Amino acid sequence: MLIDKDPFLILDYIKSSVEIWMNLKTEGEGEGEENKEELSQHSDNSAVEPSKDYEVLLQKLEAEARSHIRVEQQLKLHIESMQSKLEESEKYKQEVKSLSQDLNKVKDEVRSKDLEIQKIKQENHRLNEELQASKVIAADRSNSPGRSGESGENTSKTMTNISIEEGLNTFHADIGQLKRTGELAERVICIHI
């Protein structure tokens, strides 16, 4: 580099550059032959070697500048690539956040359905107890003469219990499907994470 060179050598480079410039200028103005010969002899002796060194040094500096420009362009491309990856990552974060919110909604719905199932099971249990009690009463009455009208009442209660059990089974199937949907949503979120 230029900094590593001797300061006197740098001054010689500058001096030879000025002499070359002056030589070109005097040739253009057409001064006498003596000046031309003096300048050419002087520039031949002192400027040939330093000017070559100076040119080599300038070429090295130009190559170094090109190298820095190349590195700068590569850094710009790398920054753009990283920015696009960051934007993509932000988009995935938003998708995961949305999916987790959907999952929480499904879980809340499943909890509410579980509570409904518990209430229906309690109601079913109460109705089964009433049914058993009415069967016992019906058996007692059927053993008694003249009470045949009450058996139709027991049959309608039995039909009601059967329809409640069918509704409960359908409800259980719906809850099972909701649970599977929630598990699927959890798996999807785990995959995205």
C-alpha positions as CSV (number, residue, x, y, z in Angstrom):
1,M,0.0,0.0,0.0
2,L,0.9,3.6,-0.3
3,I,1.2,4.0,3.5
4,D,3.9,1.3,3.6
5,K,6.1,3.2,1.2
6,D,8.8,5.7,2.1
7,P,7.5,9.3,2.2
8,F,10.4,10.4,-0.1
9,L,9.4,7.8,-2.6
10,I,5.8,9.0,-2.6
11,L,7.1,12.6,-3.2
12,D,9.2,11.2,-6.1
13,Y,6.0,9.6,-7.5
14,I,4.2,12.9,-7.2
15,K,7.1,14.8,-8.7
16,S,7.4,12.4,-11.6
17,S,3.6,12.7,-12.2
18,V,3.9,16.5,-12.3
19,E,6.9,16.3,-14.6
20,I,5.1,14.0,-17.0
21,W,2.1,16.4,-16.9
22,M,4.4,19.4,-17.5
23,N,6.1,17.6,-20.3
24,L,2.8,16.9,-22.0
25,K,1.8,20.5,-21.5
26,T,5.0,21.9,-23.0
27,E,4.8,19.6,-26.0
28,G,1.3,21.0,-26.6
29,E,2.5,24.6,-26.4
30,G,5.4,24.0,-28.8
31,E,8.3,25.4,-26.8
32,G,11.8,25.0,-28.1
33,E,13.6,21.8,-28.7
34,E,16.0,22.4,-25.9
35,N,13.3,22.3,-23.3
36,K,11.9,19.1,-24.8
37,E,15.2,17.4,-24.7
38,E,16.0,18.5,-21.2
39,L,12.6,17.4,-19.9
40,S,12.8,14.1,-21.8
41,Q,16.3,13.3,-20.5
42,H,15.3,14.3,-17.0
43,S,12.0,12.4,-17.1
44,D,13.7,9.4,-18.7
45,N,16.3,9.2,-15.9
46,S,14.2,10.0,-12.9
47,A,10.6,9.2,-13.8
48,V,10.7,5.9,-15.7
49,E,11.4,3.7,-12.7
50,P,9.2,5.6,-10.1
51,S,6.4,5.9,-12.6
52,K,6.3,2.2,-13.2
53,D,6.2,1.6,-9.4
54,Y,3.6,4.3,-9.1
55,E,1.5,2.6,-11.8
56,V,1.8,-0.8,-10.2
57,L,0.8,0.7,-6.9
58,L,-2.2,2.5,-8.5
59,Q,-3.2,-0.8,-10.1
60,K,-3.0,-2.6,-6.7
61,L,-5.2,0.1,-5.1
62,E,-7.7,-0.1,-7.9
63,A,-7.9,-3.9,-7.5
64,E,-8.3,-3.4,-3.7
65,A,-11.1,-0.9,-4.3
66,R,-12.8,-3.3,-6.7
67,S,-12.5,-6.0,-4.1
68,H,-14.1,-3.8,-1.5
69,I,-16.9,-3.0,-3.8
70,R,-17.5,-6.7,-4.5
71,V,-17.6,-7.4,-0.8
72,E,-20.0,-4.6,-0.3
73,Q,-22.3,-5.9,-2.9
74,Q,-22.2,-9.4,-1.4
75,L,-23.0,-7.9,2.0
76,K,-26.0,-6.1,0.5
77,L,-27.3,-9.4,-1.0
78,H,-26.8,-11.2,2.3
79,I,-28.7,-8.4,4.1
80,E,-31.6,-8.6,1.7
81,S,-31.6,-12.4,2.1
82,M,-31.7,-12.2,5.8
83,Q,-34.5,-9.5,5.7
84,S,-36.6,-11.8,3.5
85,K,-36.0,-14.7,5.9
86,L,-37.0,-12.4,8.8
87,E,-40.2,-11.4,7.1
88,E,-41.0,-15.1,6.4
89,S,-40.4,-15.9,10.0
90,E,-42.7,-13.1,11.1
91,K,-45.4,-14.5,8.8
92,Y,-45.0,-18.0,10.3
93,K,-45.3,-16.5,13.8
94,Q,-48.6,-14.9,12.9
95,E,-49.9,-18.2,11.4
96,V,-48.9,-20.0,14.6
97,K,-50.5,-17.4,16.7
98,S,-53.7,-17.7,14.7
99,L,-53.7,-21.5,14.9
100,S,-53.1,-21.4,18.7
101,Q,-56.0,-19.0,19.1
102,D,-58.2,-21.4,17.0
103,L,-57.0,-24.3,19.1
104,N,-57.9,-22.5,22.3
105,K,-61.4,-21.8,20.9
106,V,-61.8,-25.5,20.1
107,K,-60.5,-26.5,23.6
108,D,-63.0,-24.1,25.2
109,E,-65.8,-25.6,23.1
110,V,-64.7,-29.1,24.1
111,R,-64.8,-28.1,27.8
112,S,-68.3,-26.6,27.4
113,K,-69.4,-29.8,25.7
114,D,-67.8,-31.9,28.4
115,L,-69.9,-29.9,31.0
116,E,-73.0,-30.5,28.9
117,I,-72.2,-34.2,28.8
118,Q,-71.8,-34.3,32.6
119,K,-75.2,-32.6,33.0
120,I,-76.8,-35.0,30.6
121,K,-75.3,-38.0,32.3
122,Q,-76.6,-36.7,35.6
123,E,-80.0,-36.2,34.1
124,N,-79.8,-39.7,32.5
125,H,-78.8,-41.2,35.8
126,R,-81.8,-39.5,37.5
127,L,-84.2,-40.6,34.8
128,N,-82.8,-44.2,35.0
129,E,-83.4,-44.1,38.8
130,E,-87.0,-42.9,38.2
131,L,-87.4,-45.5,35.5
132,Q,-86.3,-48.3,37.9
133,A,-88.6,-46.9,40.6
134,S,-91.5,-46.8,38.2
135,K,-90.7,-50.4,37.0
136,V,-90.9,-51.5,40.6
137,I,-94.2,-49.6,41.1
138,A,-95.5,-51.0,37.8
139,A,-94.5,-54.5,38.8
140,D,-96.3,-54.0,42.1
141,R,-99.4,-52.6,40.4
142,S,-99.4,-55.3,37.7
143,N,-99.6,-57.8,40.5
144,S,-102.6,-55.9,41.8
145,P,-105.9,-56.6,40.0
146,G,-107.6,-53.8,37.9
147,R,-104.6,-51.6,37.2
148,S,-103.8,-52.3,33.5
149,G,-104.0,-48.6,32.4
150,E,-100.8,-47.6,34.1
151,S,-98.6,-50.0,32.1
152,G,-99.1,-47.7,29.0
153,E,-97.7,-44.8,31.1
154,N,-94.5,-46.9,31.9
155,T,-94.1,-47.7,28.3
156,S,-94.1,-44.0,27.3
157,K,-91.5,-43.3,30.1
158,T,-89.3,-46.2,28.7
159,M,-89.6,-44.7,25.2
160,T,-88.6,-41.3,26.6
161,N,-85.5,-42.8,28.2
162,I,-84.5,-44.7,25.0
163,S,-84.7,-41.4,23.0
164,I,-82.7,-39.6,25.7
165,E,-80.0,-42.4,25.5
166,E,-79.9,-42.1,21.7
167,G,-79.5,-38.3,21.9
168,L,-76.8,-38.8,24.5
169,N,-75.0,-41.3,22.2
170,T,-75.1,-38.8,19.3
171,F,-73.9,-36.1,21.6
172,H,-70.9,-38.3,22.7
173,A,-70.1,-38.9,19.0
174,D,-70.0,-35.1,18.4
175,I,-67.8,-34.6,21.4
176,G,-65.4,-37.3,20.2
177,Q,-65.2,-35.6,16.8
178,L,-64.5,-32.2,18.5
179,K,-61.7,-33.8,20.6
180,R,-60.1,-35.3,17.4
181,T,-60.3,-31.9,15.7
182,G,-58.6,-30.3,18.7
183,E,-55.8,-33.0,18.7
184,L,-55.4,-32.4,15.0
185,A,-55.0,-28.7,15.5
186,E,-52.4,-29.3,18.2
187,R,-50.5,-31.5,15.9
188,V,-50.6,-28.8,13.1
189,I,-49.3,-26.2,15.5
190,C,-46.5,-28.6,16.7
191,I,-45.5,-29.2,13.1
192,H,-45.3,-25.4,12.4
193,I,-43.3,-24.8,15.5
